[in-house]
Amino acid sequence: MHFTATLAYDKALLRKAAFAFWRRSVGITFPLVLLCFSAYLALRAMTARRDWPWGR
């Protein structure tokens, strides 16, 4: 016998699956490091110090 199955996905289910995959593959570490590094760069830019990242 030959059977045919049709699967229907809605956008909400695909969005949840993509987010779950991203969360498992990237984890919490990458966004946390990105946030901390961005805050560090913003702080360095606001203090007007001219060290290595901006030249002398």
PyMOL commands that set and color helices and strands:
alter all, ss='L'
color gray80, all
select helices_A, chain A and resi 11-26+29-46+52-54
alter helices_A, ss='H'
color red, helices_A
deselect
rebuild
show_as cartoon
